[in-house]
Amino acid sequence: MTYDEIYKSKLMTADEAIKAHIKNGDKLFLGGLGIAKETFTTLLNKIKEGEYSGISAYGNLILNDMGLDDERLTPDKFRYYAYFYGGYERSGAKYGSVTNVPLHLNQFEEYMKFVSPDVAVIPMSPPDEQGFCNIGPAGYIPAGIVNSKKIIAEINKNIPRVCGSRHDFHVSEISAFVEHNEPIDIPPSGESSETDKKIASYILEQIPDGACIQLGIGGTANAVGYGLVDKKHLGVHSEMYGDSMAYLQKLGVIDNSQKTFMPGRSVCGFTMATRETLDYIDKNPRVYYEPYQYVNDVKNIAANDNMISINTGLSMDLTGQLCSESIGFRQFSGSGGQVDYIRGATLSKGGKSFIAMSSVANTKNGPVSKICLSLAPGSIVTTLRAEIMYVVTEYGCVNLRFCDVPTRAKRLISIAHPDFRDELTFEAKKNGLIY
């Protein structure tokens, strides 16, 4: 059979694919971010109506409202095991349909081997002239697919085809195809505030020409990214490849010429960006996608000289313990790749890692200092104090590496909001952190 004949023989509606390949008690791999919406919505409706039970799903945060907060999705019928939360996961967690799996992303391959999903339900591009479908810019998908017993591919012509080591799957490997074309959902990129730009200014002066960069999501990361326009010969090895990186690469600021690991191309795990950036990465060999267990491997990150890692946090105590994923006991996001890149940058020759955060959080009870005597009860320590290097707020940048506790406390207080410095100093002395 030709690849076209194979494809047509497996083409089904979402309802037909579910009935043919999913049964009660199955474990499903969904990927995350942009998921196979038509197929998954159809399945969720069947679960809500009592047609299916005991379904477990595994994946990343979801960008579409799938109704995970529906009271009919009781834990005996359905549960979503998410290693990173967004708003929809937080809503679902209140009803017990969503639960968190703590995970460093370099361990993703081992995690998927442990789960051993029955079916991967994944969006893909239409097959090319050799019969290969492409998963697009999603480094969290390959390990889930190769460790699943079956694959249901939801074909969407709007998914860009990217260059990557494990991103093509032949029609012969796929159990069913469901066609559903729709625009790629793109969340708005974080706008950079004046505070973000001030924080970025302290980081930019520490980044040399020829550095290899990793950026996260949000206003501060964007301020750093777009602020790099005057640098030369930058490289990319990053979990996320975003709009600012595409902008710099088009300008020639990013040319990857001085990278000491995989030179000549930007190496990344996933992209969440504008349509313009998605068009730029389409079939572009200068942007190369690797699975998480590779792009987040600490050894691979550290193999890049002058590796610069920039991440954010929610709160930090005066010894340097960093909470990046919870507000008290409430899971807010996830461990992600923060620790992977902090460790990799620290081990890199000339490398630097930065934790960037505004000095205060504006809560319903008024402003609260993000630099605090101790983390709030239930707060998750995402990054250990012994691994923190640079910490940056709008009030400055300090290096905590190899500092004793009193020095750490004094340095962190110096970049806290001025309104909280006296109180922090008093409490630090009272509790023996400064003496």
C-alpha positions in Angstrom: 0.0 0.0 0.0 1.1 3.6 -0.7 1.3 5.9 2.3 -1.8 7.7 1.0 -3.7 4.4 1.0 -2.5 3.6 4.5 -3.6 7.0 5.6 -7.1 6.8 4.1 -7.6 3.3 5.5 -7.1 4.6 9.0 -9.0 7.9 8.6 -11.9 8.0 11.1 -14.2 10.4 13.0 -13.2 11.2 16.6 -16.1 9.0 17.8 -14.9 6.1 15.6 -11.3 6.4 16.7 -12.3 6.4 20.4 -14.5 3.4 20.0 -11.8 1.5 18.1 -8.8 2.2 20.2 -9.8 3.4 23.7 -11.3 1.3 26.5 -12.2 1.7 30.1 -9.2 2.0 32.4 -6.8 3.1 29.6 -3.9 5.5 30.3 -3.8 8.3 27.6 -0.9 10.6 26.8 -2.1 14.0 25.7 1.1 16.0 25.3 -0.1 19.4 26.4 -0.4 23.1 25.4 -2.2 22.6 22.1 -3.8 19.2 22.4 -6.0 17.1 20.1 -9.1 19.1 21.0 -11.7 17.4 18.8 -10.8 13.9 19.9 -10.3 14.7 23.6 -13.5 16.8 23.8 -15.4 13.9 22.3 -13.9 11.5 24.8 -14.6 13.8 27.8 -18.2 14.1 26.8 -18.5 10.3 26.7 -16.9 10.2 30.2 -19.3 12.8 31.5 -22.2 10.8 30.1 -21.0 7.6 31.8 -19.9 5.7 28.6 -16.3 5.5 29.9 -14.6 5.2 33.3 -11.2 4.8 34.9 -9.5 6.9 32.2 -6.2 8.4 33.2 -4.6 11.2 31.1 -1.0 12.4 31.3 0.6 15.6 30.1 1.6 19.2 30.3 -0.6 22.3 30.9 -3.5 22.7 28.5 -4.2 26.0 26.6 -7.9 25.2 25.9 -10.8 25.2 28.3 -11.7 21.5 28.2 -14.1 21.7 31.2 -11.8 20.0 33.6 -13.8 21.6 36.4 -17.0 19.7 35.5 -18.4 18.0 38.6 -19.2 14.9 36.5 -15.5 14.2 36.0 -15.1 12.4 39.3 -11.8 10.7 40.1 -13.2 7.2 39.5 -14.1 8.3 35.9 -11.3 10.5 34.9 -8.1 12.0 36.3 -5.5 14.2 34.6 -1.9 13.8 35.8 -0.2 17.1 34.9 3.4 17.9 35.5 2.8 21.6 35.0 -0.3 23.6 35.9 -2.0 26.5 34.2 -5.4 28.1 35.0 -7.4 25.2 33.7 -5.5 22.6 35.7 -5.8 24.8 38.8 -9.6 24.9 38.3 -9.8 21.1 37.8 -7.7 20.4 40.9 -10.5 21.9 43.0 -12.8 19.1 41.8 -10.3 16.3 42.0 -10.1 15.8 38.2 -6.5 17.1 38.0 -3.5 16.2 40.1 0.2 17.3 40.0 3.2 15.1 39.3 6.5 16.8 40.5 9.0 16.3 37.7 12.2 17.7 36.4 11.9 17.7 32.6 15.2 15.9 32.0 13.4 12.9 33.5 10.6 12.9 31.0 11.6 9.8 29.1 11.9 7.8 32.3 8.5 9.1 33.4 6.8 8.0 30.2 8.4 4.6 30.5 7.0 4.3 34.0 3.5 5.4 32.9 3.5 3.2 29.8 0.5 4.8 28.2 -2.0 2.7 26.3 -2.8 5.4 23.7 -1.2 8.7 22.7 -3.8 11.2 21.4 -1.7 13.8 19.7 -2.1 16.7 17.1 0.1 16.3 14.0 0.6 17.9 10.6 -0.7 16.1 7.5 1.7 13.5 6.1 4.5 14.8 3.7 5.4 13.2 0.4 7.2 10.3 2.2 4.2 9.7 4.5 5.6 11.3 7.7 3.4 13.4 10.0 5.2 16.0 12.2 4.3 16.8 15.8 5.3 20.5 15.4 7.3 22.4 18.1 6.6 20.1 21.0 9.6 18.5 22.8 7.4 17.0 25.5 5.7 14.7 23.0 8.2 12.2 21.5 8.8 10.3 24.8 5.1 9.9 25.3 4.5 8.7 21.8 7.3 6.1 21.6 6.3 4.7 25.0 2.6 4.4 24.0 1.1 1.2 22.6 -1.1 3.0 20.1 -1.3 6.5 18.5 -4.3 8.5 17.5 -3.2 11.4 15.4 -5.5 14.5 15.1 -4.4 16.0 11.8 -4.3 19.8 11.6 -2.9 21.5 8.6 -2.0 24.6 10.7 0.7 22.8 12.7 4.1 23.9 11.5 6.6 21.2 10.4 9.7 21.6 12.4 13.2 20.1 12.1 14.0 17.8 15.0 15.5 14.4 15.9 12.2 12.7 16.9 9.4 14.8 15.5 8.4 12.7 12.4 6.1 9.7 12.6 5.2 7.6 9.6 1.6 6.8 8.8 2.3 3.1 9.2 3.1 3.8 13.0 -0.2 5.4 13.6 -3.4 3.6 14.5 -6.0 6.2 13.6 -6.3 9.6 12.0 -8.9 12.2 12.9 -8.9 15.3 10.7 -9.6 18.6 12.5 -8.2 21.9 11.1 -8.3 24.9 13.3 -6.0 27.8 14.1 -3.2 27.2 16.5 -4.2 28.8 19.9 -1.5 31.3 20.8 -1.7 32.9 24.3 -0.7 36.5 24.4 3.0 37.0 25.3 3.7 38.7 28.6 4.0 42.4 28.0 7.1 44.0 29.6 6.4 46.5 32.3 8.8 49.2 33.5 9.7 46.9 36.4 10.4 44.1 33.9 12.7 46.4 31.9 14.5 47.6 35.0 15.1 43.9 36.1 16.3 43.1 32.6 18.8 46.0 32.6 20.8 44.4 35.4 20.8 41.0 33.6 21.7 42.4 30.1 25.0 44.0 31.4 26.1 40.5 32.6 25.6 38.8 29.2 28.7 38.8 27.0 28.8 38.5 23.2 28.9 34.9 22.1 26.8 33.7 25.1 24.3 30.8 24.8 20.9 31.8 26.2 17.9 30.2 27.8 14.8 32.3 28.4 11.5 31.4 30.0 8.0 32.9 29.6 6.7 36.3 30.6 7.4 40.0 30.7 10.9 39.9 32.2 12.1 37.2 29.7 10.7 39.3 26.8 12.5 42.4 28.2 15.8 40.5 28.3 15.2 38.9 24.9 14.4 42.1 23.0 17.1 43.9 25.0 19.8 41.7 23.5 19.7 43.5 20.0 23.2 45.0 20.5 24.9 41.7 21.4 26.8 39.7 18.8 27.1 36.0 17.9 24.6 34.7 20.5 23.5 31.1 20.6 20.4 29.3 21.8 20.0 26.2 23.9 16.6 26.6 25.6 13.6 24.6 26.7 11.5 27.3 25.1 12.1 29.1 21.8 10.0 32.3 21.8 9.2 35.4 19.8 12.3 37.4 21.0 14.6 34.6 19.9 13.1 34.4 16.5 13.4 38.2 16.2 17.1 38.1 17.2 17.8 35.2 14.8 16.2 37.0 11.9 18.4 40.0 12.7 21.5 37.9 12.8 22.2 38.6 16.5 21.6 34.9 17.1 23.8 33.0 14.7 24.9 30.1 17.0 28.4 30.5 15.6 30.2 30.3 18.9 28.2 27.5 20.5 30.4 24.7 21.9 27.5 22.2 21.7 25.5 21.7 18.6 26.8 24.8 16.9 25.1 26.5 13.9 21.5 26.1 15.0 19.2 27.1 17.9 18.4 24.0 19.9 15.1 24.0 21.8 12.3 22.0 23.3 9.1 23.8 22.4 7.6 27.0 21.0 4.7 29.0 22.3 4.7 32.1 20.2 2.9 34.3 17.6 1.9 33.1 14.1 4.8 35.0 12.7 7.3 32.9 14.7 5.5 29.7 13.9 5.9 30.5 10.3 9.6 31.2 10.8 10.2 27.9 12.4 8.3 25.9 9.7 10.8 23.7 8.0 13.7 25.9 9.2 16.8 23.8 9.8 18.4 26.6 11.8 15.9 26.0 14.6 16.2 22.4 15.8 13.8 20.7 18.2 14.9 18.0 20.7 12.9 16.0 23.2 12.9 17.3 26.8 15.1 14.6 28.1 17.8 15.8 25.6 17.4 19.6 25.6 17.0 19.6 29.4 19.9 17.2 30.0 22.2 19.0 32.4 25.3 17.6 30.7 24.1 19.0 27.3 23.3 22.4 28.8 26.6 22.6 30.5 28.5 21.6 27.3 27.7 25.2 26.1 30.3 27.7 27.2 28.9 30.9 28.6 25.5 29.4 29.2 23.1 32.0 30.5 19.9 30.8 32.2 17.1 33.2 33.1 14.1 32.0 35.1 11.6 33.4 37.5 10.3 32.7 41.0 7.3 33.4 43.2 9.1 33.9 46.5 12.5 33.4 48.1 13.6 33.2 51.8 16.6 35.0 53.2 18.8 31.9 52.9 18.0 31.6 49.1 15.5 28.8 49.0 13.3 29.5 46.0 9.6 28.7 45.5 8.6 28.9 41.8 5.5 26.7 41.6 3.1 27.1 44.5 1.3 29.7 46.6 1.4 28.1 50.0 -0.1 24.6 49.5 -1.8 25.6 46.3 0.0 24.2 43.2 0.3 27.1 40.8 2.6 25.9 38.0 5.3 23.2 38.1 9.0 22.4 38.5 9.5 22.5 34.8 13.1 22.9 33.6 14.2 25.5 36.0 16.5 23.3 38.0 17.9 21.6 34.9 19.0 24.9 33.5 20.3 26.4 36.7 22.4 23.3 37.2 23.6 23.3 33.6 24.5 27.0 33.5 26.3 26.7 36.8 28.4 23.8 35.4 29.1 25.6 32.1 32.4 27.3 31.5 31.7 31.0 32.1 28.0 30.2 32.7 25.6 32.2 34.9 22.1 31.5 36.1 19.6 34.3 37.1 16.4 34.2 39.1 14.5 37.3 38.1 11.4 38.5 40.0 9.7 41.7 41.0 10.3 42.7 44.6 6.6 42.6 45.7 3.4 40.6 44.9 0.3 42.7 44.9 -2.3 40.6 46.8 -5.9 41.4 47.9 -4.4 42.3 51.3 -1.9 44.7 49.8 1.7 44.3 48.6 3.8 41.4 50.0 7.5 41.1 49.8 8.6 38.2 47.6 11.9 38.2 49.5 10.8 36.9 52.9 12.2 35.6 56.3 10.8 32.2 55.5 8.6 30.7 52.9 4.9 30.5 53.6 3.6 27.2 55.0 3.2 24.7 52.2 5.5 26.5 49.8 7.4 24.1 47.5 11.1 24.6 47.4 11.7 24.3 43.6 15.4 25.2 43.7 17.7 24.6 46.6 19.6 27.5 48.1 22.9 25.8 47.4 22.1 26.0 43.6 21.1 29.7 43.4 23.5 32.0 41.8 22.3 35.5 40.7 19.0 37.0 42.1 17.6 40.1 40.4 14.8 42.5 41.3 14.1 46.0 40.1 16.4 47.1 42.9 19.6 45.3 41.8 21.4 42.1 41.2 23.3 40.0 43.8 25.3 36.8 43.6 24.6 34.3 46.4 26.9 31.5 45.2 29.3 30.3 47.9 28.0 32.9 50.4 27.3 32.1 54.0 23.8 32.7 55.4 24.4 36.1 56.9 25.9 37.4 53.6 23.0 35.9 51.7 20.4 37.5 53.9 22.1 40.9 53.7 22.4 40.8 50.0 18.8 39.7 49.5 17.5 42.4 51.8 19.5 45.0 49.7 17.4 44.2 46.6 14.1 43.8 48.5 11.5 46.6 48.2 12.6 49.5 50.5 9.3 49.4 52.4 10.2 45.9 53.7 14.0 46.2 54.3 13.8 47.3 57.9 11.3 44.6 58.9 13.4 41.9 57.1 16.6 43.1 58.8 14.9 43.1 62.3 13.4 39.6 61.7 16.7 38.3 60.3 18.6 39.4 63.4 15.9 38.2 65.8 16.1 34.7 64.2 19.8 34.5 64.0 20.3 34.8 60.3 22.2 38.0 60.7 24.6 38.4 63.6 
